[in-house]
Amino acid sequence: MTWLPPLAGTEAEHVLGMLDRLRATFRWKVADLDARGLRQRIEPSTLTLAGLLKHLAAQEDYASTVKLAGAATMGTPWDATGWDGNDDWEFTSAETDSAESLYALYDGAVARSRARFGAALESGGLDQPVHAPALDGHRANLRRLLCDLVEEYGRHTGHADLLREAVDGRTGEDPPPDWRPFFPRQ
């Protein structure tokens, strides 16, 4: 399996292809670790792979509910998580989560997000307005929302690369061709 976006696809195929490549690379960087490995830090930073898993799960659901559709909350499973209003909550609360629950949370969020964005693209394309407002009150379009998610993954996949290398030496730009992400692939 190749992790590259299509060479000659549509704009939507390219954006989704870049996002899926980053999702798969991130998931591979955090794969197969126990709680100890997910909580390892590189001093003086407090950033962990556990925190990144939970943060990107939250970003997936936030982008595909509140920003995309204007939902008041992200819904299940976030309504029962104990979020305390702190912007660092995903990172700090992940310290007590099991590896299994973090992987399930992330994989579920990606699957939900992929389905929501796929449905939005089918019904209105990249130019449709979403509910994410700009500072001037104008609404962004779906293209911008997806590009923002690509940017979020780009930053945090780089963090995951450094953290994973510190855990067990795993390096590489893309997962091996025979590796499969756990979230359902369309």
JOURZI-V844197 format. One record per backbone hydrogen bond with DSSP energy under -0.5 kcal/mol. NH is the residue of the N-H (numbers start at 1). CO is the residue of the C=O. If there is no record, write none. Layout:
nh=NH co=CO
nh=NH co=CO
This chain:
nh=14 co=10
nh=15 co=11
nh=16 co=12
nh=17 co=13
nh=18 co=14
nh=19 co=15
nh=20 co=16
nh=21 co=17
nh=22 co=18
nh=23 co=19
nh=24 co=20
nh=25 co=21
nh=26 co=22
nh=27 co=23
nh=28 co=24
nh=29 co=25
nh=30 co=26
nh=31 co=27
nh=31 co=28
nh=33 co=30
nh=38 co=34
nh=39 co=35
nh=40 co=36
nh=40 co=37
nh=43 co=41
nh=45 co=42
nh=49 co=38
nh=50 co=38
nh=52 co=48
nh=53 co=49
nh=54 co=50
nh=55 co=51
nh=56 co=52
nh=57 co=53
nh=58 co=54
nh=59 co=55
nh=60 co=56
nh=61 co=57
nh=62 co=58
nh=63 co=59
nh=64 co=60
nh=65 co=61
nh=65 co=62
nh=66 co=62
nh=67 co=62
nh=68 co=63
nh=69 co=65
nh=70 co=65
nh=70 co=66
nh=71 co=65
nh=78 co=75
nh=79 co=75
nh=80 co=77
nh=81 co=78
nh=89 co=86
nh=92 co=88
nh=93 co=89
nh=94 co=90
nh=95 co=92
nh=96 co=93
nh=97 co=94
nh=102 co=98
nh=103 co=99
nh=104 co=100
nh=105 co=101
nh=106 co=102
nh=107 co=103
nh=108 co=104
nh=109 co=105
nh=110 co=106
nh=111 co=107
nh=112 co=108
nh=113 co=109
nh=114 co=110
nh=115 co=111
nh=116 co=112
nh=117 co=113
nh=118 co=114
nh=119 co=115
nh=120 co=116
nh=121 co=117
nh=122 co=118
nh=123 co=119
nh=124 co=120
nh=125 co=120
nh=125 co=121
nh=128 co=125
nh=130 co=140
nh=131 co=67
nh=132 co=67
nh=133 co=131
nh=134 co=138
nh=137 co=134
nh=140 co=132
nh=142 co=128
nh=143 co=126
nh=145 co=141
nh=146 co=142
nh=147 co=143
nh=148 co=144
nh=149 co=145
nh=150 co=146
nh=151 co=147
nh=152 co=148
nh=153 co=149
nh=154 co=150
nh=155 co=151
nh=156 co=152
nh=157 co=153
nh=158 co=154
nh=159 co=155
nh=160 co=156
nh=161 co=157
nh=162 co=158
nh=163 co=159
nh=164 co=160
nh=165 co=161
nh=166 co=162
nh=167 co=163
nh=168 co=164
nh=169 co=164
nh=169 co=165
nh=170 co=164
nh=179 co=176
